[in-house]
Amino acid sequence: MDRVEAAYLKALIADPVPVFGLIRTSLGYLLLDPAVLTIFAQQLRGVSPFPPTGILSGMHRNVTTEVRQALSSARRLAIGRVAPWGLPKLLERHLPPGFAYLNVGHSNLTDRVFRAVKSVSGAHISVLIHDAIPLDFPQFQRPNTVRPFEEKLRRAQAHADLIIYNSADTKRRAEAHMQSWGTVPNGVVAHLGTTISEPDASKLPPGLSPTEPYFVTVGTIEPRKNHAFLLDLWAQMGPAAPLLLICGNRGWNNREVFDQLDGLSATSRVKEVNDLSDAALSRLVAGAQGLLFPSHAEGFGLPAIEALTLGTPVFCNDIETFREILGEKAVYATVSDSYLWLSTIEAWTTRSHAKREKIRFDAPKWDDHFKTVLRLT
């Protein structure tokens, strides 16, 4: 979701309508006006450095150095700082009647924030829902996360004037839950845009520049992504298998997969690769025989979109989200059909890049997304 938040921040700063930033901290809330929000956005993008951290930065424990620097800078830039109970007065003091509140990151979906926003006359609330996966597939979630997600969606339902969905599948699934709880807010589907990092081989870690045919799978290593399925396929293929690069950081509830990855030898046909820069990951995806995406569920499936945009074939599980977003540009097979997966991987392994069909994929664009969203918020 970080990329989505970054895209929204960039678009709203560029828009002629003034944009303010609301930040929750462990001490309360900060409000940034349009001028300082632009400065803060440049710091977040690395265009300009964060200033030295202040004394209060020590209050933020269990966060990265970058987060501590960002919070310290935001405190200095803020035009208003309040304890949690002071949020309504902060918003009433600085924001005009009828302002629009956009929440696009599944965070701050609290009664306190929503009620504070609504305390300003005519304020309009829009919330972006990325998926309903925790409710539809609770077996894949981290412990103690399903109920909090349901509570967030219930609060969005209770307070939002508009809910934005990244896909029609997400809309259908989320609204099915909300219908069982009460009135469903107005909703709109707006596919997320895609920003591709230019492939750069110089950004690859030492020793990671495959010269043989290889496949990639991209995403956090957690049960929903179904890495276990790919590891089983590679075990069936044995030493003759092509190289598989599993690109992503380790997630949760996946001990058997982690144990298999920990047991990989230097000569294994599977390699785990993590902490790649966007440019390095783009290079690996662009050079692959194909992106494999056997995920059980997705809200949008950004890695597949990025792969097709780079001209790399995509082979994925046959689920509604992929059909909606990728259309006929991907190859589909259910994960119950191991034979079709094996035969397709074998065929793609020997196919040269020069001879494979040119992929012409019209990826969703951020301009189209914001044309849909901003006229309604």
C-alpha positions in Angstrom: 0.0 0.0 0.0 3.0 2.3 0.4 3.1 2.9 -3.4 -0.6 3.8 -3.5 -0.2 6.3 -0.7 2.9 7.8 -2.4 0.9 8.1 -5.7 -2.0 9.9 -3.9 0.4 12.3 -2.1 2.1 13.2 -5.4 -1.2 13.7 -7.3 -2.8 15.7 -4.5 0.1 18.0 -4.1 0.1 18.7 -7.8 -3.6 19.3 -7.9 -4.7 23.0 -7.6 -6.9 22.2 -4.7 -4.9 22.7 -1.4 -4.1 19.5 0.4 -3.3 19.1 4.1 -1.7 16.1 5.7 -2.9 14.5 8.9 -0.5 12.3 10.8 -1.1 10.1 13.8 1.7 9.7 16.3 2.0 7.9 19.7 1.4 11.3 21.3 -1.6 12.4 19.2 -2.0 14.1 15.8 -0.1 16.5 13.6 -1.5 18.7 10.8 0.7 19.8 7.9 -0.5 22.6 5.6 0.1 22.6 1.8 3.4 24.3 1.9 5.1 22.1 4.5 3.4 19.0 3.2 5.3 19.6 -0.1 8.6 19.8 1.9 7.7 16.7 3.9 6.9 14.8 0.7 10.3 15.6 -0.8 11.9 14.3 2.4 9.9 11.0 2.1 11.0 10.6 -1.5 14.7 11.2 -0.6 14.8 14.4 -2.7 15.9 16.3 0.4 17.3 15.0 3.7 15.4 14.7 7.0 16.7 17.1 9.7 18.3 15.7 12.8 15.8 14.0 15.1 14.5 15.8 18.2 14.2 14.8 21.8 10.7 13.5 21.4 11.8 11.0 18.7 12.9 8.7 21.5 9.2 8.3 22.4 8.7 6.3 19.2 9.9 2.8 20.0 9.8 -0.3 17.8 10.0 1.8 14.7 12.8 2.0 12.0 15.3 4.9 12.0 13.5 6.2 8.8 10.1 6.3 10.6 11.7 8.1 13.6 13.3 10.7 11.3 10.0 11.2 9.4 8.0 11.7 12.6 10.6 14.1 14.0 10.5 16.2 10.9 6.7 16.2 10.7 6.5 17.5 14.3 8.8 20.4 13.3 6.8 21.2 10.2 3.3 20.8 11.6 1.1 23.9 11.9 -0.8 22.1 14.7 0.0 19.4 17.3 -2.7 18.0 19.6 -3.3 15.2 22.0 -5.9 12.7 20.7 -8.9 14.4 22.3 -7.9 17.7 20.7 -8.3 16.6 17.1 -11.8 18.1 16.4 -10.7 21.6 17.4 -7.5 21.2 15.4 -9.5 20.4 12.2 -12.1 23.1 12.9 -9.4 25.7 13.4 -7.4 25.0 10.2 -9.7 23.4 7.6 -12.6 25.0 5.7 -16.2 23.7 5.9 -16.9 21.0 3.3 -13.3 19.8 3.1 -12.7 16.2 1.8 -10.9 13.6 3.9 -9.2 10.8 1.9 -7.9 7.7 3.7 -6.1 5.4 1.3 -4.0 3.1 3.5 -6.2 1.0 5.8 -4.9 3.0 8.8 -6.5 5.7 11.0 -9.8 4.1 10.3 -11.0 5.0 13.8 -14.1 6.4 15.2 -12.1 9.2 16.8 -10.7 10.4 13.4 -14.0 9.9 11.5 -16.0 11.8 14.2 -13.4 14.6 14.3 -13.7 15.0 10.5 -17.5 15.0 10.6 -17.4 17.7 13.4 -16.5 20.2 10.6 -19.6 21.3 8.7 -20.1 19.5 5.4 -16.9 17.4 5.5 -16.8 14.5 3.1 -15.1 11.2 3.9 -13.7 8.8 1.2 -11.9 5.5 2.0 -9.9 3.3 -0.3 -10.4 -0.4 0.4 -7.6 -2.6 -1.1 -9.2 -6.0 -0.4 -11.4 -8.0 1.9 -9.0 -10.9 2.1 -8.8 -11.1 5.9 -12.5 -11.8 6.0 -12.7 -14.1 2.9 -9.6 -16.1 3.6 -8.9 -15.9 7.4 -6.8 -19.0 7.3 -4.0 -17.1 5.6 -3.9 -14.2 8.1 -1.5 -13.4 10.9 -2.8 -14.2 14.4 -5.2 -11.6 15.8 -5.6 -9.6 12.6 -9.0 -10.7 11.3 -11.2 -9.1 13.9 -9.4 -5.7 13.8 -9.8 -5.7 10.0 -13.5 -6.4 10.3 -13.8 -3.5 12.8 -12.0 -1.2 10.3 -14.4 -2.1 7.5 -17.4 -1.7 9.8 -16.2 1.8 10.8 -15.6 2.7 7.1 -19.1 1.5 6.4 -20.5 3.6 9.2 -18.7 6.9 8.4 -17.6 7.0 4.8 -19.6 8.9 2.2 -17.7 7.1 -0.6 -15.7 3.9 -0.7 -13.1 3.5 -3.4 -12.3 0.0 -4.6 -9.2 -1.1 -6.5 -11.1 -3.7 -8.4 -14.7 -4.9 -9.1 -13.8 -8.1 -7.3 -12.8 -6.2 -4.1 -16.0 -4.2 -4.3 -18.2 -7.3 -4.7 -16.5 -9.0 -1.8 -16.4 -6.0 0.6 -20.0 -5.0 -0.1 -21.2 -8.6 0.5 -19.9 -8.3 4.1 -21.3 -4.8 4.6 -24.7 -5.8 3.3 -24.9 -8.3 6.1 -24.1 -5.5 8.6 -26.4 -2.8 7.3 -26.5 0.0 4.7 -23.7 0.0 2.1 -22.1 3.4 1.3 -21.7 4.6 -2.3 -18.8 2.9 -4.0 -16.7 3.3 -7.1 -14.2 1.1 -8.8 -10.9 2.7 -9.9 -8.1 0.5 -10.9 -4.7 1.5 -9.4 -2.1 3.0 -11.7 1.3 1.5 -12.3 4.7 3.2 -12.0 7.5 1.0 -13.4 11.0 1.4 -12.1 13.6 1.3 -15.0 15.4 -2.1 -14.9 19.0 -1.6 -13.7 21.3 -4.6 -13.6 23.9 -2.5 -11.7 21.5 -2.5 -8.7 21.5 -6.4 -8.5 23.3 -7.9 -5.5 26.7 -9.4 -6.3 26.4 -12.8 -7.8 22.8 -12.4 -8.8 22.7 -12.0 -12.6 21.3 -15.2 -14.1 22.7 -16.2 -17.5 20.4 -19.3 -17.7 16.6 -19.3 -18.2 14.8 -18.5 -15.0 11.4 -17.7 -13.6 10.4 -15.3 -10.9 7.6 -15.0 -8.3 7.2 -11.7 -6.5 5.5 -11.0 -3.2 5.7 -11.5 0.6 6.4 -15.1 1.5 3.1 -15.9 3.2 0.5 -18.6 2.8 -1.8 -16.7 0.6 0.9 -16.3 -2.1 1.1 -20.1 -2.3 4.9 -20.5 -2.6 4.4 -24.1 -1.3 2.8 -24.9 -4.6 5.8 -23.7 -6.6 8.3 -25.5 -4.3 6.3 -28.7 -4.9 6.5 -28.2 -8.7 10.2 -27.7 -8.5 10.6 -30.8 -6.4 8.8 -32.8 -9.1 11.0 -31.4 -11.8 14.2 -32.2 -9.9 17.7 -31.2 -11.1 16.5 -30.5 -14.6 14.2 -27.7 -13.4 14.9 -24.1 -14.6 16.0 -21.7 -12.0 13.3 -20.2 -9.8 13.9 -16.9 -8.0 11.5 -16.3 -5.0 11.6 -12.5 -4.6 10.1 -11.1 -1.4 10.6 -10.8 2.3 9.4 -13.5 4.7 5.9 -13.0 6.2 3.9 -15.1 8.6 2.3 -18.5 9.3 4.6 -20.2 6.8 7.0 -22.4 8.8 7.1 -25.3 6.4 8.0 -23.1 3.5 10.6 -21.2 5.6 12.1 -24.6 6.6 12.3 -25.6 2.9 14.0 -22.3 2.0 16.4 -22.6 4.9 17.4 -26.0 3.6 18.3 -24.9 0.1 21.8 -25.7 -1.0 24.1 -23.5 -3.1 23.3 -25.7 -6.1 19.5 -25.7 -5.6 17.3 -24.8 -8.5 15.4 -22.4 -6.2 16.9 -19.3 -4.7 15.4 -16.9 -2.2 16.1 -13.2 -2.9 15.0 -10.4 -0.7 15.6 -6.7 0.1 15.9 -5.8 -3.6 15.5 -2.3 -4.9 12.7 -1.6 -7.3 15.2 -1.1 -10.1 16.9 -4.5 -9.3 13.5 -6.3 -9.1 12.5 -4.8 -12.4 15.7 -6.1 -14.0 15.0 -9.7 -12.7 11.4 -9.6 -13.9 12.3 -8.2 -17.3 14.8 -10.9 -17.9 12.7 -13.8 -16.7 11.1 -16.5 -18.9 7.9 -15.7 -17.0 6.4 -14.4 -13.7 4.6 -17.2 -11.8 1.7 -16.1 -9.6 -0.2 -19.0 -8.0 -1.7 -16.8 -5.3 -5.0 -18.0 -3.7 -6.4 -14.5 -3.5 -5.4 -10.9 -4.5 -7.0 -7.5 -4.2 -5.3 -6.2 -7.3 -2.1 -8.2 -8.2 0.4 -5.4 -8.9 3.4 -7.7 -9.6 1.6 -9.3 -12.6 0.7 -5.9 -14.0 4.3 -4.7 -13.7 5.6 -7.9 -15.4 3.3 -7.6 -18.4 4.2 -3.9 -18.7 7.9 -5.0 -18.8 7.0 -7.5 -21.5 7.4 -10.6 -19.3 4.7 -13.4 -19.7 2.6 -14.1 -16.7 1.3 -17.5 -15.6 -1.2 -17.2 -12.8 -3.9 -18.9 -10.8 -7.4 -18.6 -12.4 -9.0 -16.2 -9.9 -11.5 -13.3 -10.6 -9.1 -10.5 -9.8 -6.6 -11.6 -12.4 -9.2 -12.1 -15.0 -10.5 -8.6 -14.4 -7.2 -6.8 -14.4 -5.0 -8.9 -16.8 -7.7 -10.0 -19.2 -6.4 -12.2 -22.0 -2.8 -11.0 -21.6 -2.0 -13.7 -19.0 -2.1 -17.5 -19.1 -4.3 -19.1 -16.5 -4.5 -22.4 -14.8 -6.0 -23.4 -11.5 -3.5 -24.6 -8.8 -5.3 -27.9 -8.8 -3.9 -28.6 -12.3 -0.2 -29.3 -11.5 0.3 -31.0 -14.9 -0.7 -27.8 -16.8 1.6 -25.8 -14.7 4.5 -28.2 -15.2 4.0 -28.4 -19.0 3.7 -24.7 -19.4 6.8 -24.0 -17.4 8.7 -26.6 -19.4 7.6 -25.0 -22.7 8.4 -21.5 -21.5 11.9 -22.6 -20.3 13.1 -23.3 -23.8 11.5 -20.3 -25.5 13.9 -17.5 -26.4 12.9 -14.0 -25.6 13.3 -13.1 -29.2 10.8 -15.7 -30.4 8.1 -15.2 -27.7 5.0 -13.2 -28.7 5.3 -9.4 -28.1 3.0 -8.5 -25.2 1.0 -5.4 -25.7 -0.5 -4.6 -22.4 -2.3 -1.4 -21.6 -1.6 -1.1 -17.9 -4.0 0.9 -15.7 -2.8 4.5 -15.4 -2.8 6.8 -12.3 -4.3 9.7 -14.4 -7.4 7.6 -15.1 -7.6 6.5 -11.5 -7.6 10.1 -10.2 -10.0 11.3 -12.9 -12.5 8.8 -11.5 -11.8 9.4 -7.8 -11.2 13.2 -7.5 -14.4 14.1 -9.2 -16.4 12.2 -6.6 -14.4 13.1 -3.4 
